[in-house]
Amino acid sequence: MNKFIQIVFLGLSFLAFTGCGSSDSSSLPPSREDPIAQSYDVVDLLDLKDGYIVSGENDSGQNVTLSFCFDDYNYYSGDRQWNGYYRLNGQRINMFDETPTGGSYRIDTFNGLLEVGEIYTIDFQNDEIFVRSILEDLSC
């Protein structure tokens, strides 16, 4: 009987010291904050593959967005959208449309950079972008 009481006592002591059922918040995993995209004033064309979103507007006041990820791009101008792949040729971005309309167009930068506050003509689209922001693309 004495041995039985010792075993029960040890078992209850073990449960009491391990904090079974404890709601101590210090044992909870730390909370994670949502990542925030880094903003840039300039991006080198060679870094576009890392994922960037270039936003602004055209002369008509429509929103224009170019997003680059790996070798792909998405191009939005007003309610129109194109996508495909791009290639760099020195200081030029050549974009090859893979939508049903097809085609190709280009942006000449003249210094190998895309910069906030600059206007870039999108040749063969009769469009342009006055760059207001450059953000890293966290989904890339």
C-alpha atoms as an extended CHARMM CRD file, in Angstrom:
* protein
*
       140  EXT
         1         1  MET       CA              0.0000000000        0.0000000000        0.0000000000  PROA      1               0.0000000000
         2         2  ASN       CA              2.8380000000        2.3510000000        0.8740000000  PROA      2               0.0000000000
         3         3  LYS       CA              4.3990000000        1.7600000000       -2.5400000000  PROA      3               0.0000000000
         4         4  PHE       CA              1.0490000000        2.4750000000       -4.2650000000  PROA      4               0.0000000000
         5         5  ILE       CA              0.7540000000        5.8490000000       -2.4650000000  PROA      5               0.0000000000
         6         6  GLN       CA              4.3180000000        6.7710000000       -3.4980000000  PROA      6               0.0000000000
         7         7  ILE       CA              3.5670000000        6.0180000000       -7.1660000000  PROA      7               0.0000000000
         8         8  VAL       CA              0.3450000000        8.0650000000       -7.0720000000  PROA      8               0.0000000000
         9         9  PHE       CA              2.1520000000       10.9270000000       -5.3020000000  PROA      9               0.0000000000
        10        10  LEU       CA              4.9960000000       10.8890000000       -7.8890000000  PROA      10              0.0000000000
        11        11  GLY       CA              2.5230000000       10.8740000000      -10.7640000000  PROA      11              0.0000000000
        12        12  LEU       CA              0.5580000000       13.8320000000       -9.3630000000  PROA      12              0.0000000000
        13        13  SER       CA              3.7910000000       15.7070000000       -8.6370000000  PROA      13              0.0000000000
        14        14  PHE       CA              4.9710000000       15.1620000000      -12.2010000000  PROA      14              0.0000000000
        15        15  LEU       CA              1.7210000000       16.5630000000      -13.6080000000  PROA      15              0.0000000000
        16        16  ALA       CA              1.8290000000       19.5670000000      -11.2900000000  PROA      16              0.0000000000
        17        17  PHE       CA              5.4260000000       20.4840000000      -12.1730000000  PROA      17              0.0000000000
        18        18  THR       CA              5.0620000000       20.0990000000      -15.9500000000  PROA      18              0.0000000000
        19        19  GLY       CA              2.2820000000       22.6720000000      -16.0330000000  PROA      19              0.0000000000
        20        20  CYS       CA             -0.1920000000       20.4070000000      -17.7830000000  PROA      20              0.0000000000
        21        21  GLY       CA             -2.9900000000       22.5630000000      -19.1750000000  PROA      21              0.0000000000
        22        22  SER       CA             -1.0970000000       25.7930000000      -18.5350000000  PROA      22              0.0000000000
        23        23  SER       CA             -2.2420000000       28.8310000000      -20.4910000000  PROA      23              0.0000000000
        24        24  ASP       CA              0.9770000000       30.7590000000      -19.9840000000  PROA      24              0.0000000000
        25        25  SER       CA              1.2940000000       33.0900000000      -23.0060000000  PROA      25              0.0000000000
        26        26  SER       CA              5.0880000000       32.9300000000      -22.8800000000  PROA      26              0.0000000000
        27        27  SER       CA              4.8910000000       29.4100000000      -24.2710000000  PROA      27              0.0000000000
        28        28  LEU       CA              3.0180000000       30.5750000000      -27.3890000000  PROA      28              0.0000000000
        29        29  PRO       CA              5.0060000000       31.0240000000      -30.6110000000  PROA      29              0.0000000000
        30        30  PRO       CA              5.8890000000       34.6320000000      -31.4250000000  PROA      30              0.0000000000
        31        31  SER       CA              3.4330000000       36.3700000000      -33.7390000000  PROA      31              0.0000000000
        32        32  ARG       CA              4.5510000000       37.0450000000      -37.3000000000  PROA      32              0.0000000000
        33        33  GLU       CA              4.0150000000       40.3950000000      -38.9230000000  PROA      33              0.0000000000
        34        34  ASP       CA              3.0000000000       40.6000000000      -42.5540000000  PROA      34              0.0000000000
        35        35  PRO       CA              6.0070000000       41.5580000000      -44.6600000000  PROA      35              0.0000000000
        36        36  ILE       CA              5.9790000000       45.0440000000      -46.1240000000  PROA      36              0.0000000000
        37        37  ALA       CA              7.2630000000       45.6560000000      -49.6390000000  PROA      37              0.0000000000
        38        38  GLN       CA             10.3750000000       47.8080000000      -49.7700000000  PROA      38              0.0000000000
        39        39  SER       CA             10.0790000000       51.0120000000      -51.7910000000  PROA      39              0.0000000000
        40        40  TYR       CA             12.8680000000       52.1850000000      -54.1070000000  PROA      40              0.0000000000
        41        41  ASP       CA             13.6900000000       55.3940000000      -55.9590000000  PROA      41              0.0000000000
        42        42  VAL       CA             15.6310000000       53.5260000000      -58.6360000000  PROA      42              0.0000000000
        43        43  VAL       CA             16.0610000000       49.9630000000      -59.8760000000  PROA      43              0.0000000000
        44        44  ASP       CA             18.7860000000       48.6240000000      -62.1400000000  PROA      44              0.0000000000
        45        45  LEU       CA             17.4090000000       46.7540000000      -65.1560000000  PROA      45              0.0000000000
        46        46  LEU       CA             19.6320000000       43.7850000000      -64.2820000000  PROA      46              0.0000000000
        47        47  ASP       CA             17.7430000000       43.4530000000      -60.9710000000  PROA      47              0.0000000000
        48        48  LEU       CA             14.2300000000       43.3280000000      -62.5030000000  PROA      48              0.0000000000
        49        49  LYS       CA             14.3330000000       39.5070000000      -62.4030000000  PROA      49              0.0000000000
        50        50  ASP       CA             14.2200000000       39.7220000000      -58.5820000000  PROA      50              0.0000000000
        51        51  GLY       CA             10.6850000000       41.1070000000      -58.7490000000  PROA      51              0.0000000000
        52        52  TYR       CA              9.6370000000       44.7560000000      -58.9490000000  PROA      52              0.0000000000
        53        53  ILE       CA              6.3920000000       46.6350000000      -59.5010000000  PROA      53              0.0000000000
        54        54  VAL       CA              6.7530000000       49.9670000000      -61.3040000000  PROA      54              0.0000000000
        55        55  SER       CA              3.6270000000       52.1480000000      -61.0590000000  PROA      55              0.0000000000
        56        56  GLY       CA              2.5880000000       55.5210000000      -62.4140000000  PROA      56              0.0000000000
        57        57  GLU       CA              0.3380000000       57.0330000000      -65.0430000000  PROA      57              0.0000000000
        58        58  ASN       CA              0.3740000000       57.9540000000      -68.7120000000  PROA      58              0.0000000000
        59        59  ASP       CA             -0.3510000000       61.2730000000      -70.4600000000  PROA      59              0.0000000000
        60        60  SER       CA             -4.0810000000       60.4240000000      -70.4640000000  PROA      60              0.0000000000
        61        61  GLY       CA             -4.0800000000       60.1290000000      -66.6640000000  PROA      61              0.0000000000
        62        62  GLN       CA             -4.6120000000       56.3540000000      -66.7170000000  PROA      62              0.0000000000
        63        63  ASN       CA             -2.8270000000       54.1210000000      -64.2190000000  PROA      63              0.0000000000
        64        64  VAL       CA              0.0900000000       52.2290000000      -65.7190000000  PROA      64              0.0000000000
        65        65  THR       CA              1.8060000000       49.3250000000      -63.9520000000  PROA      65              0.0000000000
        66        66  LEU       CA              4.7030000000       47.1670000000      -65.0440000000  PROA      66              0.0000000000
        67        67  SER       CA              5.5420000000       44.1740000000      -62.8920000000  PROA      67              0.0000000000
        68        68  PHE       CA              8.6470000000       42.1000000000      -63.5030000000  PROA      68              0.0000000000
        69        69  CYS       CA              9.4110000000       38.6830000000      -62.0160000000  PROA      69              0.0000000000
        70        70  PHE       CA             12.1300000000       36.3650000000      -63.2880000000  PROA      70              0.0000000000
        71        71  ASP       CA             11.8700000000       36.6600000000      -67.1140000000  PROA      71              0.0000000000
        72        72  ASP       CA              8.1470000000       37.5130000000      -67.1380000000  PROA      72              0.0000000000
        73        73  TYR       CA              6.2410000000       40.7840000000      -67.0810000000  PROA      73              0.0000000000
        74        74  ASN       CA              2.6860000000       42.0420000000      -66.6660000000  PROA      74              0.0000000000
        75        75  TYR       CA              1.7600000000       45.3990000000      -68.1590000000  PROA      75              0.0000000000
        76        76  TYR       CA             -1.4360000000       47.2450000000      -67.2470000000  PROA      76              0.0000000000
        77        77  SER       CA             -2.5270000000       50.5320000000      -68.7960000000  PROA      77              0.0000000000
        78        78  GLY       CA             -5.9920000000       51.7500000000      -67.8990000000  PROA      78              0.0000000000
        79        79  ASP       CA             -8.2960000000       48.7680000000      -68.4270000000  PROA      79              0.0000000000
        80        80  ARG       CA             -5.9140000000       47.0250000000      -70.8590000000  PROA      80              0.0000000000
        81        81  GLN       CA             -3.5240000000       44.2320000000      -69.8830000000  PROA      81              0.0000000000
        82        82  TRP       CA             -0.6280000000       42.4240000000      -71.5540000000  PROA      82              0.0000000000
        83        83  ASN       CA              1.8350000000       39.8290000000      -70.3310000000  PROA      83              0.0000000000
        84        84  GLY       CA              4.6910000000       37.8070000000      -71.6290000000  PROA      84              0.0000000000
        85        85  TYR       CA              8.4380000000       37.6400000000      -71.2890000000  PROA      85              0.0000000000
        86        86  TYR       CA             11.0930000000       40.2990000000      -71.5440000000  PROA      86              0.0000000000
        87        87  ARG       CA             14.7460000000       40.4850000000      -72.5170000000  PROA      87              0.0000000000
        88        88  LEU       CA             17.2980000000       43.1690000000      -71.8000000000  PROA      88              0.0000000000
        89        89  ASN       CA             19.3720000000       44.6310000000      -74.5890000000  PROA      89              0.0000000000
        90        90  GLY       CA             21.8270000000       47.0320000000      -72.9840000000  PROA      90              0.0000000000
        91        91  GLN       CA             19.7310000000       49.8940000000      -71.6470000000  PROA      91              0.0000000000
        92        92  ARG       CA             16.5360000000       48.6860000000      -73.3380000000  PROA      92              0.0000000000
        93        93  ILE       CA             13.7260000000       46.4210000000      -72.0930000000  PROA      93              0.0000000000
        94        94  ASN       CA             12.2610000000       44.4020000000      -74.9860000000  PROA      94              0.0000000000
        95        95  MET       CA              8.8430000000       42.9790000000      -74.0470000000  PROA      95              0.0000000000
        96        96  PHE       CA              7.2590000000       40.1630000000      -76.0420000000  PROA      96              0.0000000000
        97        97  ASP       CA              3.4840000000       39.9290000000      -75.7080000000  PROA      97              0.0000000000
        98        98  GLU       CA              2.0450000000       36.4450000000      -75.1700000000  PROA      98              0.0000000000
        99        99  THR       CA             -1.6060000000       37.5360000000      -75.1120000000  PROA      99              0.0000000000
       100       100  PRO       CA             -3.8440000000       36.7390000000      -78.1210000000  PROA      100             0.0000000000
       101       101  THR       CA             -3.0610000000       40.1480000000      -79.6450000000  PROA      101             0.0000000000
       102       102  GLY       CA              0.6760000000       39.3530000000      -79.7020000000  PROA      102             0.0000000000
       103       103  GLY       CA              3.3300000000       41.8550000000      -80.6390000000  PROA      103             0.0000000000
       104       104  SER       CA              6.3330000000       43.3750000000      -78.9810000000  PROA      104             0.0000000000
       105       105  TYR       CA              7.2850000000       46.7430000000      -77.5460000000  PROA      105             0.0000000000
       106       106  ARG       CA             10.1830000000       48.3340000000      -75.7460000000  PROA      106             0.0000000000
       107       107  ILE       CA             11.2940000000       50.8420000000      -73.1650000000  PROA      107             0.0000000000
       108       108  ASP       CA             14.5600000000       52.7150000000      -73.6350000000  PROA      108             0.0000000000
       109       109  THR       CA             16.0920000000       53.9330000000      -70.3800000000  PROA      109             0.0000000000
       110       110  PHE       CA             19.3340000000       55.4830000000      -71.7030000000  PROA      110             0.0000000000
       111       111  ASN       CA             21.1080000000       54.6740000000      -68.4010000000  PROA      111             0.0000000000
       112       112  GLY       CA             20.0620000000       51.0950000000      -67.5380000000  PROA      112             0.0000000000
       113       113  LEU       CA             17.8290000000       52.2730000000      -64.6750000000  PROA      113             0.0000000000
       114       114  LEU       CA             14.1380000000       52.8170000000      -63.9980000000  PROA      114             0.0000000000
       115       115  GLU       CA             13.6990000000       55.8520000000      -61.7400000000  PROA      115             0.0000000000
       116       116  VAL       CA             10.8610000000       57.4560000000      -59.7800000000  PROA      116             0.0000000000
       117       117  GLY       CA              9.9920000000       60.8290000000      -61.3130000000  PROA      117             0.0000000000
       118       118  GLU       CA             11.0710000000       59.8750000000      -64.8310000000  PROA      118             0.0000000000
       119       119  ILE       CA              8.9040000000       59.4030000000      -67.9320000000  PROA      119             0.0000000000
       120       120  TYR       CA              9.5280000000       56.3770000000      -70.1580000000  PROA      120             0.0000000000
       121       121  THR       CA              7.9750000000       55.9260000000      -73.5800000000  PROA      121             0.0000000000
       122       122  ILE       CA              6.5990000000       52.4540000000      -74.2850000000  PROA      122             0.0000000000
       123       123  ASP       CA              7.4080000000       52.2730000000      -77.9810000000  PROA      123             0.0000000000
       124       124  PHE       CA              4.9820000000       50.5140000000      -80.3650000000  PROA      124             0.0000000000
       125       125  GLN       CA              2.1710000000       50.8250000000      -77.7790000000  PROA      125             0.0000000000
       126       126  ASN       CA              1.6770000000       54.5950000000      -78.0470000000  PROA      126             0.0000000000
       127       127  ASP       CA              1.9150000000       54.6670000000      -74.2670000000  PROA      127             0.0000000000
       128       128  GLU       CA              4.2240000000       55.9510000000      -71.5850000000  PROA      128             0.0000000000
       129       129  ILE       CA              4.7060000000       55.7550000000      -67.8620000000  PROA      129             0.0000000000
       130       130  PHE       CA              5.4710000000       58.6030000000      -65.5140000000  PROA      130             0.0000000000
       131       131  VAL       CA              6.9410000000       56.5580000000      -62.6430000000  PROA      131             0.0000000000
       132       132  ARG       CA              5.4320000000       57.3740000000      -59.2400000000  PROA      132             0.0000000000
       133       133  SER       CA              6.6620000000       54.3300000000      -57.2830000000  PROA      133             0.0000000000
       134       134  ILE       CA              8.8650000000       51.2700000000      -57.4530000000  PROA      134             0.0000000000
       135       135  LEU       CA              8.1480000000       48.4440000000      -55.0110000000  PROA      135             0.0000000000
       136       136  GLU       CA              9.6670000000       45.0280000000      -54.5660000000  PROA      136             0.0000000000
       137       137  ASP       CA              7.2530000000       42.2940000000      -55.6080000000  PROA      137             0.0000000000
       138       138  LEU       CA              6.8860000000       40.0580000000      -52.5460000000  PROA      138             0.0000000000
       139       139  SER       CA              4.9660000000       37.4680000000      -54.5720000000  PROA      139             0.0000000000
       140       140  CYS       CA              7.8830000000       36.9030000000      -56.9520000000  PROA      140             0.0000000000
